[in-house]
Amino acid sequence: MHNNARSSHIETLAVHAGRQPDPATGAVMPPIHLSTTFERGADGLYPAGYVYTRSENPNRIALEACLAALEGGVAAAAFASGMAAIMAIFQALRPGDHIILADDLYHGTKRAVHELLAPWGLEYSMVDTTDLRQVRAARRPTTRLIWVETPSNPLLKITDIEGVAAIAHETGARCVVDNTWPSPMGQRPLELGADLAMHATTKYLGGHSDILGGAVIAREDDEFFQRIRAIQTLGGAVPSPFDCWLLMRSIRTLPYRMRAHTENAWRVAEFLLGHPNVMAVHYPGLPDHPGHAIAARQMRQFGGMLSIQVRGGAAEAMSVAARVRLFTRATSLGGVESLIEHRASIEGPESKTPANLLRLSIGLEHPDDLVADLSQALGD
Ligand SMILES: *Cc1c(COP(=O)(O)O)cnc(C)c1O
């Protein structure tokens, strides 16, 4: 591992973890190793330990060391997308195993479980994980994993990670947290007892809406993580060396981007809270958010995502989205530019998301400009 950062401060880790000047040239920024194959010595051995890029690539190994450091884990596996990381975790289970999932979570996770993994033999229960009694009651003797997403998508519900991890561990199950929304700046699930943290690095870690990627970070390099590693290298859904390199570059500014995303989200949330055409603002930083007390305990910052419910129904929500000029109407999140999205229409007819809900990914523009844009789009 090239983990040469000697600090536990996340700002320092973001700049230094997994990095060192290139030993061959002294280049301060690492080269991109595009070679798919590595030379074997006359003795038959591989002098640098690299054989073939699907199994291990210098840019990916460096990225994994960096991600493990950011989450306070011992190992990480990087994937070609967030969904590939999610699939690897579920595929590391066995047919007949049972999992518990939140009822409000990323719709791709829901669909993968329902459409791909249930036919393969995975059993699942969906409960409101904000209510620990429901989590406990859903357990079966075959329950192997409890999946948490907090804040959840798109309602920003807050689940008590420590509470769920304790319930999982009572019966030898694992607790996995999709930590995409808060990023390691907002929350470090492994410190709260979770066994694995998972990221769509496509979002805040990438931060510029130009990299697709995923990662799984482990508290222990145990047999379960070894299976995830095998699915990564044998299944082959690995990120390209260029994407690993670009992600390493993005991560350097993560702590400062997250501060500004959070600061701007606060400004926008406060504005929306007082607006007559807004019925509800879902942001865990607000004191009357039902999960606020837990969020304040387990999160270091509340992040840059929020949802609102506008007065009226789908038509009113769509027309607010139609009027924005600075926000971009697009799915996804975590980039420097602010996005607005009508979630129910992208989630499809099965969606339980309120028809009047708009999800906002607050970017790094000046907050006055964001507030002015929403003000003109909401009317009065
Ligand atoms: C985007 C997202 C994913 C999926 O990531 P992809 O890179 O699009 O495959 C998973 N979980 C959450 C919370 C997300 O926002």
PDBQT file of the ligand as one rigid body, heavy atoms in Angstrom, charges set to zero:
ROOT
HETATM    1  C1  LIG A 401     -25.978   7.195  -7.921  1.00  0.00    +0.000 C 
HETATM    2  C2  LIG A 401     -26.144   6.338  -6.732  1.00  0.00    +0.000 A 
HETATM    3  C3  LIG A 401     -25.872   4.957  -6.805  1.00  0.00    +0.000 A 
HETATM    4  C4  LIG A 401     -25.467   4.271  -8.099  1.00  0.00    +0.000 C 
HETATM    5  O1  LIG A 401     -24.252   4.716  -8.612  1.00  0.00    +0.000 OA
HETATM    6  P1  LIG A 401     -23.879   4.627 -10.187  1.00  0.00    +0.000 P 
HETATM    7  O2  LIG A 401     -22.489   5.121 -10.251  1.00  0.00    +0.000 OA
HETATM    8  O3  LIG A 401     -24.880   5.476 -10.918  1.00  0.00    +0.000 OA
HETATM    9  O4  LIG A 401     -23.990   3.205 -10.601  1.00  0.00    +0.000 OA
HETATM   10  C5  LIG A 401     -26.027   4.220  -5.643  1.00  0.00    +0.000 A 
HETATM   11  N1  LIG A 401     -26.416   4.779  -4.480  1.00  0.00    +0.000 NA
HETATM   12  C6  LIG A 401     -26.694   6.098  -4.380  1.00  0.00    +0.000 A 
HETATM   13  C7  LIG A 401     -27.139   6.660  -3.074  1.00  0.00    +0.000 C 
HETATM   14  C8  LIG A 401     -26.573   6.921  -5.503  1.00  0.00    +0.000 A 
HETATM   15  O5  LIG A 401     -26.861   8.225  -5.391  1.00  0.00    +0.000 OA
ENDROOT
TORSDOF 0
